[in-house]
Amino acid sequence: MSKNVTDEVKGDWDFLWKKYLASDSASEKQTIYYALGLIQDEDKLTDFSFLCLDAALVRPSDALYILGRSIAQTKMGRHVSWKFLKDNWGRLTEEFTDALFAVDAYIAGVLSNFADQDTLDDIQLFFADRLDSLGPGRAAYESALQSIKGNIVWLEKHKSAVTESVKDL
């Protein structure tokens, strides 16, 4: 992507962020934060993740959904969200103790769509000594592991067909 296009996209992102901050409508904010998560810029996605931890900017009830659904909706965003989760687990579990109901959506959103053994191993290693801190997110974690394992099997089975289909595009 050229620098001019990248600057334009970042400008659009900044415009949407200002719209988000100015909005009083929960449904409008939801539409905007899903759009904000689509940017293909790791730094912007990481910055957006940290903005979610500021309760003056993002309602705590929205923060985990943004982190787990909006930012994690693309391949790049999923990797950014996973890194953010690992790097900030202590802060996340401390700051969102009152929003444990949303932890499961966060965990499921970040983890469920991975499809490679290395990431599965990384996830299992990370959570090996944190399972007790998952609270209601434990079921989402177990479900995400099953999804990843299923994704790996599906990808192994269909990889050559997908590769051929994409080649023709």
DSSP file (Angstrom, degrees, kcal/mol; ACC not computed):
  #  RESIDUE AA STRUCTURE BP1 BP2  ACC     N-H-->O    O-->H-N    N-H-->O    O-->H-N    TCO  KAPPA ALPHA  PHI   PSI    X-CA   Y-CA   Z-CA
    1    1 A M              0   0    0      0, 0.0     2,-0.0     0, 0.0     0, 0.0   0.000 360.0 360.0 360.0 132.7    0.0    0.0    0.0
    2    2 A S     >  -     0   0    0      1,-0.1     4,-2.6     4,-0.0     5,-0.2  -0.291 360.0-112.9 -72.1 159.6    1.5    3.4   -0.9
    3    3 A K  H  > S+     0   0    0      1,-0.2     4,-2.9     2,-0.2     5,-0.2   0.887 116.6  53.7 -59.8 -40.5    2.1    6.0    1.7
    4    4 A N  H  > S+     0   0    0      2,-0.2     4,-2.1     1,-0.2    -1,-0.2   0.913 111.1  44.9 -62.6 -43.0   -0.6    8.3    0.3
    5    5 A V  H  > S+     0   0    0      2,-0.2     4,-2.7     1,-0.2    -2,-0.2   0.921 113.6  50.6 -66.4 -43.0   -3.3    5.5    0.4
    6    6 A T  H  X S+     0   0    0     -4,-2.6     4,-2.5     1,-0.2    -2,-0.2   0.922 110.9  48.6 -60.7 -44.8   -2.1    4.6    3.9
    7    7 A D  H  X S+     0   0    0     -4,-2.9     4,-2.1     1,-0.2    -1,-0.2   0.888 111.6  50.3 -62.3 -38.9   -2.3    8.2    5.1
    8    8 A E  H  X S+     0   0    0     -4,-2.1     4,-2.3     2,-0.2    -2,-0.2   0.917 110.8  48.4 -65.8 -43.5   -5.8    8.5    3.6
    9    9 A V  H  X S+     0   0    0     -4,-2.7     4,-2.5     1,-0.2    -2,-0.2   0.915 111.7  49.5 -63.5 -42.9   -7.0    5.4    5.3
   10   10 A K  H  X S+     0   0    0     -4,-2.5     4,-2.5     1,-0.2    -1,-0.2   0.870 109.5  52.7 -64.6 -35.3   -5.6    6.6    8.6
   11   11 A G  H  X S+     0   0    0     -4,-2.1     4,-2.2     2,-0.2    -2,-0.2   0.906 109.2  48.7 -64.4 -41.4   -7.3    9.9    8.1
   12   12 A D  H  X S+     0   0    0     -4,-2.3     4,-2.5     2,-0.2    -2,-0.2   0.899 110.4  51.8 -63.4 -40.6  -10.6    8.1    7.5
   13   13 A W  H  X S+     0   0    0     -4,-2.5     4,-2.6     1,-0.2    -2,-0.2   0.936 109.6  48.9 -61.4 -46.4  -10.0    6.0   10.6
   14   14 A D  H  X S+     0   0    0     -4,-2.5     4,-2.1     1,-0.2    -1,-0.2   0.887 109.9  52.5 -61.0 -39.5   -9.4    9.2   12.6
   15   15 A F  H  X S+     0   0    0     -4,-2.2     4,-1.9     2,-0.2    -1,-0.2   0.933 111.3  46.1 -60.8 -47.0  -12.6   10.7   11.2
   16   16 A L  H  X S+     0   0    0     -4,-2.5     4,-2.6     1,-0.2    -2,-0.2   0.881 109.0  55.4 -64.5 -38.3  -14.6    7.7   12.3
   17   17 A W  H  X S+     0   0    0     -4,-2.6     4,-2.5     1,-0.2    -1,-0.2   0.917 107.6  49.1 -61.5 -42.5  -13.0    7.7   15.7
   18   18 A K  H  X S+     0   0    0     -4,-2.1     4,-1.9     2,-0.2    -1,-0.2   0.890 110.6  51.2 -63.5 -38.7  -14.2   11.3   16.2
   19   19 A K  H  X S+     0   0    0     -4,-1.9     4,-1.4     2,-0.2    -2,-0.2   0.908 109.0  51.5 -62.7 -42.1  -17.7   10.3   15.1
   20   20 A Y  H >< S+     0   0    0     -4,-2.6     3,-0.6     1,-0.2    -2,-0.2   0.946 110.5  47.6 -58.9 -49.7  -17.6    7.4   17.6
   21   21 A L  H 3< S+     0   0    0     -4,-2.5    -1,-0.2     1,-0.2    -2,-0.2   0.840 114.0  47.7 -62.9 -33.6  -16.6    9.8   20.4
   22   22 A A  H 3< S+     0   0    0     -4,-1.9    -1,-0.2    -5,-0.2    -2,-0.2   0.675  91.6 100.6 -82.2 -17.6  -19.3   12.3   19.5
   23   23 A S    <<  -     0   0    0     -4,-1.4    -3,-0.0    -3,-0.6    -4,-0.0  -0.425  45.3-174.3 -76.6 142.1  -22.1    9.8   19.1
   24   24 A D        +     0   0    0     -2,-0.1     2,-0.6     5,-0.0    -1,-0.1   0.377  61.1  97.5-105.6  -2.0  -24.7    9.3   21.9
   25   25 A S     >  -     0   0    0      1,-0.2     4,-2.6     2,-0.0     5,-0.2  -0.793  61.0-155.6 -96.3 122.6  -26.3    6.3   20.1
   26   26 A A  H  > S+     0   0    0     -2,-0.6     4,-2.2     1,-0.2    -1,-0.2   0.889  97.0  49.2 -61.7 -40.2  -25.3    2.8   21.2
   27   27 A S  H  > S+     0   0    0      2,-0.2     4,-2.1     1,-0.2    -1,-0.2   0.885 111.4  48.8 -69.9 -36.7  -26.2    1.3   17.8
   28   28 A E  H  > S+     0   0    0      2,-0.2     4,-2.5     1,-0.2    -2,-0.2   0.923 110.6  51.3 -66.3 -43.1  -24.3    4.0   15.9
   29   29 A K  H  X S+     0   0    0     -4,-2.6     4,-3.1     1,-0.2     5,-0.2   0.908 108.8  52.0 -59.2 -41.6  -21.3    3.5   18.1
   30   30 A Q  H  X S+     0   0    0     -4,-2.2     4,-1.9     2,-0.2    -1,-0.2   0.927 109.8  48.0 -62.0 -45.1  -21.5   -0.3   17.4
   31   31 A T  H  X S+     0   0    0     -4,-2.1     4,-1.6     1,-0.2    -1,-0.2   0.913 114.5  47.3 -60.0 -42.9  -21.6    0.3   13.7
   32   32 A I  H  X S+     0   0    0     -4,-2.5     4,-2.7     1,-0.2    -2,-0.2   0.924 109.4  51.3 -68.1 -44.5  -18.6    2.7   13.9
   33   33 A Y  H  X S+     0   0    0     -4,-3.1     4,-1.4     1,-0.2    -1,-0.2   0.841 107.9  52.8 -68.8 -28.0  -16.5    0.5   16.1
   34   34 A Y  H  < S+     0   0    0     -4,-1.9     4,-0.3    -5,-0.2    -1,-0.2   0.905 111.3  47.3 -67.1 -38.8  -16.9   -2.5   13.8
   35   35 A A  H >< S+     0   0    0     -4,-1.6     3,-1.5     1,-0.2     4,-0.3   0.897 107.8  55.8 -66.1 -40.3  -15.7   -0.3   10.9
   36   36 A L  H >< S+     0   0    0     -4,-2.7     3,-1.1     1,-0.3    -1,-0.2   0.844 101.3  59.0 -61.1 -33.4  -12.8    1.0   12.9
   37   37 A G  T 3< S+     0   0    0     -4,-1.4    -1,-0.3     1,-0.2    37,-0.2   0.582  91.0  71.7 -73.3  -9.0  -11.6   -2.6   13.5
   38   38 A L  T <   +     0   0    0     -3,-1.5    -1,-0.2    -4,-0.3    -2,-0.2   0.632  66.4 116.2 -82.9 -13.4  -11.3   -3.2    9.7
   39   39 A I    <   -     0   0    0     -3,-1.1     2,-0.9    -4,-0.3    35,-0.1  -0.288  62.4-141.2 -59.8 138.3   -8.2   -1.0    9.2
   40   40 A Q        +     0   0    0     36,-0.1     2,-0.4     4,-0.0    -1,-0.1  -0.506  66.3 107.9-100.2  63.6   -5.3   -3.1    8.1
   41   41 A D     >  -     0   0    0     -2,-0.9     4,-2.6     1,-0.1     5,-0.2  -0.930  55.6-156.0-142.7 111.3   -2.6   -1.3   10.1
   42   42 A E  H  > S+     0   0    0     -2,-0.4     4,-2.6     1,-0.2     5,-0.2   0.883  94.9  51.5 -58.8 -41.3   -1.1   -3.0   13.1
   43   43 A D  H  > S+     0   0    0      2,-0.2     4,-2.8     1,-0.2    -1,-0.2   0.921 111.5  46.8 -63.7 -43.5   -0.2    0.2   14.9
   44   44 A K  H  > S+     0   0    0      2,-0.2     4,-2.8     1,-0.2    -2,-0.2   0.911 113.2  49.3 -64.1 -42.4   -3.7    1.6   14.5
   45   45 A L  H  X S+     0   0    0     -4,-2.6     4,-2.1     2,-0.2    -2,-0.2   0.893 112.3  47.8 -65.0 -39.2   -5.3   -1.6   15.7
   46   46 A T  H  X S+     0   0    0     -4,-2.6     4,-2.1    -5,-0.2    -2,-0.2   0.927 112.5  48.9 -66.0 -44.4   -2.9   -1.7   18.7
   47   47 A D  H  X S+     0   0    0     -4,-2.8     4,-2.3     1,-0.2    -2,-0.2   0.914 110.1  51.8 -59.6 -42.8   -3.7    1.9   19.5
   48   48 A F  H  X S+     0   0    0     -4,-2.8     4,-1.5     1,-0.2    -1,-0.2   0.891 106.5  54.9 -60.7 -40.0   -7.4    1.2   19.2
   49   49 A S  H  < S+     0   0    0     -4,-2.1     4,-0.5     1,-0.2     3,-0.3   0.927 109.5  45.8 -59.8 -45.5   -6.9   -1.7   21.7
   50   50 A F  H >< S+     0   0    0     -4,-2.1     3,-1.3     1,-0.2     4,-0.2   0.857 106.4  59.2 -68.3 -34.0   -5.4    0.6   24.2
   51   51 A L  H >< S+     0   0    0     -4,-2.3     3,-1.7     1,-0.3     7,-0.3   0.848  96.9  63.4 -60.3 -32.4   -8.1    3.2   23.7
   52   52 A C  T 3< S+     0   0    0     -4,-1.5    -1,-0.3     1,-0.3    -2,-0.2   0.730  94.6  60.3 -64.5 -21.3  -10.6    0.5   24.7
   53   53 A L  T <  S+     0   0    0     -3,-1.3     2,-0.9    -4,-0.5    -1,-0.3   0.494  84.6  88.5 -85.4  -2.9   -9.0    0.5   28.2
   54   54 A D    X>  -     0   0    0     -3,-1.7     4,-2.5    -4,-0.2     3,-2.1  -0.838  61.9-164.3 -98.6 103.5   -9.8    4.1   28.8
   55   55 A A  T 34 S+     0   0    0     -2,-0.9    -1,-0.1     1,-0.3    -3,-0.0   0.686  87.3  64.0 -63.4 -18.2  -13.3    4.2   30.3
   56   56 A A  T 34 S+     0   0    0      1,-0.1    -1,-0.3     3,-0.1     3,-0.1   0.711 115.2  30.7 -75.4 -19.3  -13.6    7.9   29.5
   57   57 A L  T <4 S+     0   0    0     -3,-2.1     2,-0.4     1,-0.3    -2,-0.2   0.780 127.8  30.5-104.9 -38.7  -13.4    7.0   25.8
   58   58 A V  S  < S-     0   0    0     -4,-2.5    -1,-0.3    -7,-0.3     5,-0.1  -0.987  83.7-116.1-129.4 127.6  -15.0    3.6   25.5
   59   59 A R    >>  -     0   0    0     -2,-0.4     3,-2.1     1,-0.2     4,-1.8  -0.390  25.0-128.2 -59.4 133.2  -17.7    2.2   27.8
   60   60 A P  H 3> S+     0   0    0      0, 0.0     4,-0.8     0, 0.0    -1,-0.2   0.829 109.8  60.9 -54.1 -31.4  -16.4   -0.7   29.7
   61   61 A S  H 34 S+     0   0    0      1,-0.2     4,-0.3     2,-0.1    -2,-0.1   0.747 111.7  39.0 -68.2 -21.5  -19.4   -2.7   28.5
   62   62 A D  H <> S+     0   0    0     -3,-2.1     4,-2.6     2,-0.1     3,-0.3   0.720  98.0  79.4 -93.4 -26.3  -18.3   -2.1   24.9
   63   63 A A  H  X S+     0   0    0     -4,-1.8     4,-2.7     1,-0.2     5,-0.2   0.885  94.1  44.2 -56.4 -49.2  -14.5   -2.5   25.4
   64   64 A L  H  X S+     0   0    0     -4,-0.8     4,-2.5     1,-0.2    -1,-0.2   0.840 113.6  51.8 -68.3 -31.5  -14.3   -6.3   25.5
   65   65 A Y  H  >>S+     0   0    0     -3,-0.3     4,-2.5    -4,-0.3     5,-1.3   0.893 110.9  48.1 -69.5 -38.8  -16.6   -6.6   22.5
   66   66 A I  I  <>S+     0   0    0     -4,-2.6     5,-2.8     3,-0.2     6,-0.4   0.951 115.4  44.6 -63.6 -47.7  -14.5   -4.2   20.5
   67   67 A L  I  <5S+     0   0    0     -4,-2.7     5,-0.3    -5,-0.2    -2,-0.2   0.894 123.4  35.2 -63.0 -40.7  -11.3   -6.1   21.4
   68   68 A G  I  <5S+     0   0    0     -4,-2.5    -1,-0.2    -5,-0.2    -2,-0.2   0.713 134.2  17.2 -90.9 -21.7  -12.8   -9.5   20.8
   69   69 A R  I  <5S+     0   0    0     -4,-2.5     4,-0.2    -5,-0.2    -3,-0.2   0.769 125.2  41.0-116.6 -53.3  -15.1   -8.9   17.8
   70   70 A S  I > <S+     0   0    0     -5,-1.3     3,-1.0     1,-0.2    -3,-0.2   0.976 124.8  33.1 -66.8 -56.2  -14.3   -5.6   16.1
   71   71 A I  G > <S+     0   0    0     -5,-2.8     3,-0.7     1,-0.2    -1,-0.2   0.867 119.6  52.9 -69.6 -35.8  -10.5   -5.7   16.1
   72   72 A A  G 3  S+     0   0    0     -6,-0.4    -1,-0.2    -5,-0.3     6,-0.2   0.304  80.2  96.3 -84.6  10.5  -10.4   -9.5   15.8
   73   73 A Q  G <  S+     0   0    0     -3,-1.0     2,-0.3    -4,-0.2    -1,-0.2   0.630  81.6  51.5 -80.1 -10.8  -12.6   -9.7   12.7
   74   74 A T  S <> S-     0   0    0     -3,-0.7     4,-2.8   -37,-0.2     5,-0.2  -0.795  91.6-110.5-118.1 165.6   -9.7   -9.8   10.2
   75   75 A K  H  > S+     0   0    0     -2,-0.3     4,-1.8     2,-0.2     5,-0.2   0.936 120.5  44.4 -59.7 -47.1   -6.6  -12.0   10.1
   76   76 A M  H  > S+     0   0    0      1,-0.2     4,-2.4     2,-0.2    -1,-0.2   0.942 114.5  49.3 -62.3 -46.5   -4.3   -9.1   11.0
   77   77 A G  H  > S+     0   0    0      1,-0.2     4,-3.1     2,-0.2    -2,-0.2   0.865 106.1  56.5 -61.8 -37.1   -6.7   -7.9   13.7
   78   78 A R  H  X S+     0   0    0     -4,-2.8     4,-2.3     2,-0.2    -1,-0.2   0.913 109.7  45.6 -60.6 -43.3   -6.9  -11.4   15.2
   79   79 A H  H  X S+     0   0    0     -4,-1.8     4,-2.3     2,-0.2    -2,-0.2   0.895 113.5  49.1 -68.4 -39.8   -3.1  -11.5   15.6
   80   80 A V  H  X S+     0   0    0     -4,-2.4     4,-2.7     2,-0.2    -2,-0.2   0.930 112.7  48.4 -62.6 -44.8   -3.1   -8.0   17.1
   81   81 A S  H  X S+     0   0    0     -4,-3.1     4,-2.7     2,-0.2    -2,-0.2   0.889 110.8  50.0 -64.3 -39.9   -5.9   -8.9   19.5
   82   82 A W  H  X S+     0   0    0     -4,-2.3     4,-2.4     2,-0.2    -1,-0.2   0.932 113.0  46.0 -64.9 -45.4   -4.1  -12.2   20.5
   83   83 A K  H  X S+     0   0    0     -4,-2.3     4,-2.9     2,-0.2    -2,-0.2   0.916 113.6  50.0 -62.0 -42.9   -0.8  -10.3   21.2
   84   84 A F  H  X S+     0   0    0     -4,-2.7     4,-1.8     2,-0.2    -2,-0.2   0.914 109.8  50.9 -62.6 -43.3   -2.7   -7.6   23.1
   85   85 A L  H  < S+     0   0    0     -4,-2.7     4,-0.5     2,-0.2    -2,-0.2   0.936 114.1  44.1 -59.3 -47.6   -4.6  -10.2   25.2
   86   86 A K  H >< S+     0   0    0     -4,-2.4     3,-0.8     1,-0.2     4,-0.3   0.932 116.0  46.2 -63.6 -46.0   -1.3  -11.9   26.1
   87   87 A D  H 3< S+     0   0    0     -4,-2.9    -1,-0.2     1,-0.2    -2,-0.2   0.744 125.0  31.4 -69.9 -23.1    0.6   -8.7   26.8
   88   88 A N  T 3X S+     0   0    0     -4,-1.8     4,-3.0    -5,-0.2    -1,-0.2   0.135  77.3 120.5-123.5  19.3   -2.2   -7.1   28.9
   89   89 A W  H <> S+     0   0    0     -3,-0.8     4,-2.8    -4,-0.5     5,-0.3   0.903  78.1  49.4 -55.4 -46.8   -3.9  -10.1   30.5
   90   90 A G  H  > S+     0   0    0     -4,-0.3     4,-1.7     1,-0.2    -1,-0.2   0.929 114.5  44.4 -59.5 -46.4   -3.3   -8.9   34.1
   91   91 A R  H  > S+     0   0    0      2,-0.2     4,-3.0     1,-0.2     5,-0.2   0.906 113.7  50.9 -65.1 -41.7   -4.6   -5.5   33.3
   92   92 A L  H  X S+     0   0    0     -4,-3.0     4,-1.9     1,-0.2    -2,-0.2   0.931 112.0  45.1 -63.0 -46.7   -7.6   -6.9   31.5
   93   93 A T  H  < S+     0   0    0     -4,-2.8    -1,-0.2    -5,-0.2    -2,-0.2   0.821 117.2  46.6 -70.2 -28.3   -8.7   -9.3   34.2
   94   94 A E  H >< S+     0   0    0     -4,-1.7     3,-0.9    -5,-0.3    -2,-0.2   0.925 116.2  42.0 -75.3 -46.3   -8.2   -6.6   36.8
   95   95 A E  H 3< S+     0   0    0     -4,-3.0     3,-0.3     1,-0.2    -2,-0.2   0.746 117.9  45.3 -75.8 -23.4  -10.0   -3.8   35.0
   96   96 A F  T ><  +     0   0    0     -4,-1.9     3,-1.3    -5,-0.2    -1,-0.2  -0.002  68.6 119.0-112.5  30.0  -12.9   -5.9   33.8
   97   97 A T  G X  S+     0   0    0     -3,-0.9     3,-0.7     1,-0.3    -1,-0.2   0.823  80.9  51.0 -62.4 -28.9  -13.8   -7.9   36.9
   98   98 A D  G 3  S+     0   0    0     -3,-0.3    -1,-0.3     1,-0.2     3,-0.2   0.548 110.0  50.8 -83.3  -6.7  -17.2   -6.2   36.8
   99   99 A A  G X>  +     0   0    0     -3,-1.3     3,-2.3     1,-0.1     4,-0.6  -0.107  63.4 132.8-120.2  34.6  -17.7   -7.2   33.2
  100  100 A L  H X>  +     0   0    0     -3,-0.7     3,-0.7     1,-0.3     4,-0.7   0.756  64.5  71.1 -59.5 -23.0  -16.8  -10.9   33.4
  101  101 A F  H 34 S+     0   0    0      1,-0.2     4,-0.4    -3,-0.2    -1,-0.3   0.786 100.4  46.8 -61.7 -25.8  -19.9  -11.7   31.4
  102  102 A A  H <> S+     0   0    0     -3,-2.3     4,-2.0    -6,-0.2    -1,-0.2   0.590  90.1  82.5 -93.2 -11.4  -18.1  -10.2   28.4
  103  103 A V  H <X S+     0   0    0     -3,-0.7     4,-2.9    -4,-0.6     5,-0.2   0.886  88.7  54.7 -60.4 -38.9  -14.8  -12.0   28.9
  104  104 A D  H  X S+     0   0    0     -4,-0.7     4,-2.6     1,-0.2    -1,-0.2   0.900 107.9  48.5 -63.9 -39.3  -16.2  -15.1   27.2
  105  105 A A  H  > S+     0   0    0     -4,-0.4     4,-2.5     2,-0.2    -1,-0.2   0.886 112.4  50.2 -65.7 -37.8  -17.1  -13.1   24.1
  106  106 A Y  H  X S+     0   0    0     -4,-2.0     4,-2.3     2,-0.2     5,-0.2   0.955 113.5  43.9 -63.7 -51.1  -13.6  -11.5   24.1
  107  107 A I  H  X S+     0   0    0     -4,-2.9     4,-2.6     1,-0.2     5,-0.4   0.935 116.4  46.5 -61.9 -47.4  -11.9  -14.9   24.4
  108  108 A A  H  X S+     0   0    0     -4,-2.6     4,-2.1    -5,-0.2     5,-0.2   0.915 112.8  50.5 -61.8 -43.0  -14.1  -16.5   21.8
  109  109 A G  H  < S+     0   0    0     -4,-2.5     4,-0.3    -5,-0.2    -1,-0.2   0.882 116.1  40.3 -64.5 -39.1  -13.8  -13.6   19.4
  110  110 A V  H  < S+     0   0    0     -4,-2.3    -2,-0.2    -5,-0.2    -1,-0.2   0.908 126.6  29.7 -75.8 -42.4  -10.0  -13.5   19.6
  111  111 A L  H >< S+     0   0    0     -4,-2.6     3,-1.7    -5,-0.2    -3,-0.2   0.829  97.0  77.8 -92.6 -33.8   -9.2  -17.2   19.6
  112  112 A S  T 3< S+     0   0    0     -4,-2.1    39,-0.2    -5,-0.4    -1,-0.2   0.693  91.9  51.4 -60.5 -26.2  -11.9  -19.1   17.6
  113  113 A N  T 3  S+     0   0    0     -4,-0.3    -1,-0.3    -5,-0.2    -2,-0.1   0.403  77.4 113.5 -98.5   4.9  -10.8  -18.4   14.1
  114  114 A F    <   -     0   0    0     -3,-1.7    37,-0.2     1,-0.1    38,-0.2  -0.410  40.9-175.0 -68.9 155.2   -7.2  -19.4   14.3
  115  115 A A        +     0   0    0     36,-0.1     2,-0.4    37,-0.1    -1,-0.1  -0.029  44.9  90.1-146.5  35.1   -6.3  -22.4   12.2
  116  116 A D     >  -     0   0    0      1,-0.1     4,-2.1    39,-0.0     3,-0.1  -0.992  67.8-130.9-139.5 149.0   -2.7  -23.4   12.8
  117  117 A Q  H  > S+     0   0    0     -2,-0.4     4,-2.9     1,-0.2     5,-0.2   0.854 104.8  58.4 -64.1 -38.6   -1.0  -25.7   15.2
  118  118 A D  H  > S+     0   0    0      1,-0.2     4,-2.2     2,-0.2    -1,-0.2   0.919 109.7  43.6 -60.4 -44.0    1.6  -23.1   16.3
  119  119 A T  H  > S+     0   0    0      2,-0.2     4,-2.8     1,-0.2    -1,-0.2   0.907 112.3  53.1 -68.7 -40.6   -1.0  -20.7   17.5
  120  120 A L  H  X S+     0   0    0     -4,-2.1     4,-2.6     1,-0.2    -2,-0.2   0.932 110.8  47.3 -57.3 -46.1   -3.0  -23.4   19.2
  121  121 A D  H  X S+     0   0    0     -4,-2.9     4,-2.4     1,-0.2    -1,-0.2   0.902 111.8  50.7 -61.6 -41.6    0.1  -24.4   21.0
  122  122 A D  H  X S+     0   0    0     -4,-2.2     4,-2.6    -5,-0.2    -2,-0.2   0.908 111.1  48.4 -62.6 -43.6    0.8  -20.8   22.0
  123  123 A I  H  X S+     0   0    0     -4,-2.8     4,-2.4     2,-0.2    -2,-0.2   0.935 112.9  46.8 -62.6 -47.8   -2.8  -20.4   23.3
  124  124 A Q  H  X S+     0   0    0     -4,-2.6     4,-1.0     1,-0.2    -2,-0.2   0.893 113.5  48.8 -64.1 -39.3   -2.6  -23.6   25.3
  125  125 A L  H  < S+     0   0    0     -4,-2.4     4,-0.5    -5,-0.2     3,-0.4   0.924 111.6  49.8 -64.4 -44.9    0.8  -22.6   26.8
  126  126 A F  H  < S+     0   0    0     -4,-2.6     3,-0.4     1,-0.2    -2,-0.2   0.924 117.9  38.1 -61.0 -45.4   -0.4  -19.1   27.7
  127  127 A F  H >X S+     0   0    0     -4,-2.4     3,-1.9     1,-0.2     4,-0.9   0.544  87.8  98.3 -86.3  -6.1   -3.5  -20.3   29.4
  128  128 A A  T 3< S+     0   0    0     -4,-1.0     3,-0.3    -3,-0.4    -1,-0.2   0.874  99.0  26.3 -50.9 -44.2   -2.0  -23.4   31.1
  129  129 A D  T 34 S+     0   0    0     -4,-0.5    -1,-0.3    -3,-0.4    -2,-0.1   0.204 120.0  59.8-105.1  16.1   -1.4  -21.6   34.4
  130  130 A R  T X4  +     0   0    0     -3,-1.9     3,-1.3     2,-0.1     4,-0.5   0.327  65.6 106.8-120.5   4.5   -4.3  -19.1   33.9
  131  131 A L  G >< S+     0   0    0     -4,-0.9     3,-1.2     1,-0.3     4,-0.4   0.859  79.3  54.6 -56.2 -37.8   -7.3  -21.4   33.6
  132  132 A D  G >  S+     0   0    0      1,-0.2     3,-0.6     2,-0.2    -1,-0.3   0.782 103.5  56.6 -67.6 -25.2   -8.5  -20.4   37.1
  133  133 A S  G <  S+     0   0    0     -3,-1.3    -1,-0.2     1,-0.2    -2,-0.2   0.507  87.5  80.1 -84.2  -2.8   -8.4  -16.7   36.2
  134  134 A L  G X   +     0   0    0     -3,-1.2     3,-2.7    -4,-0.5    -1,-0.2   0.772  65.7 174.5 -75.0 -25.2  -10.8  -17.3   33.2
  135  135 A G  T X  S-     0   0    0     -3,-0.6     3,-1.8    -4,-0.4     4,-0.3  -0.310  74.5  -2.9  55.0-130.7  -13.9  -17.4   35.3
  136  136 A P  T >> S+     0   0    0      0, 0.0     4,-0.5     0, 0.0     3,-0.5   0.629 128.0  72.9 -68.6  -9.6  -16.9  -17.6   33.0
  137  137 A G  H <> S+     0   0    0     -3,-2.7     4,-2.4     1,-0.2    -2,-0.2   0.550  73.1  85.9 -78.3  -6.4  -14.5  -17.3   30.1
  138  138 A R  H <> S+     0   0    0     -3,-1.8     4,-2.5     1,-0.2    -1,-0.2   0.906  88.2  48.8 -62.7 -42.1  -13.3  -20.9   30.7
  139  139 A A  H <> S+     0   0    0     -3,-0.5     4,-2.5    -4,-0.3    -1,-0.2   0.898 111.5  50.2 -64.9 -38.8  -16.2  -22.4   28.6
  140  140 A A  H  X S+     0   0    0     -4,-0.5     4,-2.6     2,-0.2    -2,-0.2   0.891 109.9  51.5 -65.1 -38.4  -15.4  -20.0   25.8
  141  141 A Y  H  X S+     0   0    0     -4,-2.4     4,-2.3     2,-0.2    -2,-0.2   0.942 111.2  46.3 -61.8 -48.8  -11.7  -20.9   26.0
  142  142 A E  H  X S+     0   0    0     -4,-2.5     4,-1.8     1,-0.2    -2,-0.2   0.900 114.2  48.6 -62.1 -41.1  -12.6  -24.7   25.8
  143  143 A S  H  X S+     0   0    0     -4,-2.5     4,-2.3     1,-0.2    -1,-0.2   0.898 109.3  52.8 -65.0 -40.9  -15.0  -24.0   22.9
  144  144 A A  H  X S+     0   0    0     -4,-2.6     4,-2.8     1,-0.2    -2,-0.2   0.894 106.3  53.6 -63.0 -39.6  -12.3  -21.9   21.1
  145  145 A L  H  X S+     0   0    0     -4,-2.3     4,-2.5     1,-0.2    -1,-0.2   0.919 109.4  48.2 -60.2 -43.0   -9.8  -24.7   21.4
  146  146 A Q  H  X S+     0   0    0     -4,-1.8     4,-2.4     2,-0.2    -2,-0.2   0.896 111.3  50.7 -64.4 -39.5  -12.3  -27.1   19.7
  147  147 A S  H  X S+     0   0    0     -4,-2.3     4,-2.8     2,-0.2    -2,-0.2   0.929 110.6  48.5 -62.5 -45.5  -13.0  -24.5   17.0
  148  148 A I  H  X S+     0   0    0     -4,-2.8     4,-2.7     2,-0.2    -2,-0.2   0.933 111.4  49.5 -61.5 -45.7   -9.2  -24.1   16.3
  149  149 A K  H  X S+     0   0    0     -4,-2.5     4,-2.2     1,-0.2    -1,-0.2   0.911 112.8  47.6 -60.4 -41.9   -8.7  -27.9   16.2
  150  150 A G  H  X S+     0   0    0     -4,-2.4     4,-2.7     2,-0.2    -1,-0.2   0.893 110.7  51.9 -64.8 -39.8  -11.6  -28.2   13.8
  151  151 A N  H  X S+     0   0    0     -4,-2.8     4,-2.8   -37,-0.2    -2,-0.2   0.898 109.0  50.7 -62.5 -40.7  -10.3  -25.3   11.7
  152  152 A I  H  X S+     0   0    0     -4,-2.7     4,-2.5     2,-0.2    -2,-0.2   0.936 112.3  45.9 -62.9 -46.8   -6.9  -27.1   11.5
  153  153 A V  H  X S+     0   0    0     -4,-2.2     4,-2.2     2,-0.2    -2,-0.2   0.932 114.3  48.3 -61.9 -46.6   -8.5  -30.3   10.3
  154  154 A W  H  X S+     0   0    0     -4,-2.7     4,-2.3     1,-0.2    -2,-0.2   0.927 112.5  48.7 -60.7 -45.4  -10.7  -28.6    7.8
  155  155 A L  H  X S+     0   0    0     -4,-2.8     4,-1.6     1,-0.2    -1,-0.2   0.908 110.8  49.7 -63.6 -42.5   -7.7  -26.6    6.4
  156  156 A E  H  < S+     0   0    0     -4,-2.5     4,-0.3     1,-0.2    -1,-0.2   0.896 114.4  46.1 -61.6 -39.2   -5.5  -29.6    6.1
  157  157 A K  H  < S+     0   0    0     -4,-2.2    -2,-0.2    -5,-0.2    -1,-0.2   0.861 126.7  26.5 -71.5 -36.2   -8.3  -31.5    4.3
  158  158 A H  H  X S+     0   0    0     -4,-2.3     4,-2.5    -5,-0.2     5,-0.3   0.327  86.6 106.4-113.2   6.2   -9.2  -28.6    1.9
  159  159 A K  H  X S+     0   0    0     -4,-1.6     4,-2.8     1,-0.2     5,-0.2   0.899  82.0  47.8 -58.2 -45.2   -6.0  -26.6    1.6
  160  160 A S  H  > S+     0   0    0     -4,-0.3     4,-2.3     1,-0.2    -1,-0.2   0.896 112.9  48.7 -66.0 -38.7   -5.1  -27.8   -1.9
  161  161 A A  H  > S+     0   0    0      2,-0.2     4,-2.2     1,-0.2    -1,-0.2   0.901 113.6  46.9 -66.6 -40.9   -8.7  -27.1   -3.2
  162  162 A V  H  X S+     0   0    0     -4,-2.5     4,-2.5     2,-0.2     5,-0.2   0.922 111.3  51.4 -65.9 -43.6   -8.7  -23.6   -1.7
  163  163 A T  H  X S+     0   0    0     -4,-2.8     4,-2.0    -5,-0.3    -2,-0.2   0.921 111.4  47.8 -59.7 -44.6   -5.3  -22.8   -3.0
  164  164 A E  H  X S+     0   0    0     -4,-2.3     4,-1.2     1,-0.2    -1,-0.2   0.908 111.8  49.9 -63.4 -42.5   -6.4  -23.9   -6.5
  165  165 A S  H  < S+     0   0    0     -4,-2.2     4,-0.3     1,-0.2     3,-0.3   0.903 112.2  46.8 -62.9 -42.3   -9.6  -21.8   -6.3
  166  166 A V  H >< S+     0   0    0     -4,-2.5     3,-1.4     1,-0.2    -1,-0.2   0.850 104.6  61.8 -70.4 -34.4   -7.7  -18.7   -5.2
  167  167 A K  H 3< S+     0   0    0     -4,-2.0    -1,-0.2     1,-0.3    -2,-0.2   0.843 100.0  55.6 -58.7 -34.0   -5.1  -19.2   -7.9
  168  168 A D  T 3<        0   0    0     -4,-1.2    -1,-0.3    -3,-0.3    -2,-0.2   0.583 360.0 360.0 -78.2  -9.8   -7.8  -18.8  -10.5
  169  169 A L    <         0   0    0     -3,-1.4    -1,-0.2    -4,-0.3    -2,-0.1   0.488 360.0 360.0 -74.9 360.0   -8.9  -15.4   -9.2
